[in-house]
Amino acid sequence: MSSAAEVLVIIVSAVLAIFLIVAIILTIYLIRLSAEIRRIAKTAQSTVDTIENAVSSATKLISPLVFAETIGKYITKYANRNKRKG
């Protein structure tokens, strides 16, 4: 091989070695990032489930109260109307 070819082989080898090192480092960071995203997703899912249960419980409690309050207003309204007439 000529000296020019040897220089080119050394340059290509050095570039490929640097590329390999950078690729390994980026792969490690990507694995860490995906693990962190998975952990955050589990936490978010747990939070959503908790909020969903709380809202469901509140809805079950509030629905009869709103219905009773509306009925109570109508009863009071008609009771006051009958008092005025009588």
C-alpha positions in Angstrom: 0.0 0.0 0.0 1.1 3.5 -0.7 1.5 6.0 2.1 -1.6 7.9 0.9 -3.7 4.9 1.2 -2.3 4.2 4.7 -3.2 7.7 5.8 -6.7 7.3 4.5 -7.1 4.0 6.3 -5.9 5.6 9.5 -8.3 8.6 9.1 -11.3 6.4 8.3 -10.5 4.1 11.2 -10.2 7.0 13.6 -13.5 8.5 12.4 -15.2 5.1 12.7 -13.8 4.6 16.2 -15.1 8.1 17.2 -18.5 7.3 15.6 -18.7 4.0 17.5 -17.9 5.6 20.8 -20.5 8.4 20.3 -23.1 5.8 19.2 -22.5 3.8 22.4 -22.8 6.9 24.6 -26.0 8.0 22.8 -27.4 4.5 23.1 -26.8 4.5 26.9 -28.4 7.9 27.2 -31.4 6.7 25.1 -31.9 3.7 27.4 -31.8 5.9 30.5 -34.2 8.3 28.9 -36.7 5.5 27.9 -36.5 4.2 31.5 -37.2 7.6 32.9 -40.1 8.1 30.5 -41.5 4.7 31.5 -41.3 5.7 35.2 -43.0 9.0 34.5 -45.8 7.3 32.5 -46.5 4.9 35.3 -46.7 7.8 37.8 -49.0 9.7 35.5 -51.2 6.7 35.0 -51.4 6.2 38.8 -52.3 9.8 39.3 -55.0 9.6 36.6 -56.5 6.5 38.1 -56.6 8.2 41.6 -58.2 11.3 40.1 -60.7 9.2 38.2 -61.7 7.4 41.3 -62.1 10.6 43.2 -64.2 12.2 40.5 -66.3 9.1 40.2 -67.0 9.1 44.0 -67.7 12.8 43.9 -70.1 12.3 41.0 -72.0 9.6 42.8 -72.3 11.8 45.9 -73.2 15.1 44.1 -75.8 13.7 41.7 -78.4 12.9 44.5 -77.6 16.1 46.3 -78.2 18.2 43.2 -81.4 16.3 42.5 -82.6 16.8 46.1 -81.6 20.5 46.0 -83.6 21.0 42.8 -86.6 19.2 44.2 -86.3 21.2 47.5 -86.3 24.5 45.6 -89.5 23.5 43.7 -91.2 22.4 46.9 -90.3 25.6 48.6 -91.4 27.6 45.6 -94.8 25.9 45.5 -95.2 26.1 49.3 -94.6 29.8 49.2 -97.1 30.2 46.3 -99.7 28.3 48.3 -99.1 30.5 51.4 -99.7 33.6 49.4 -103.0 32.3 48.0 -104.3 31.0 51.3 
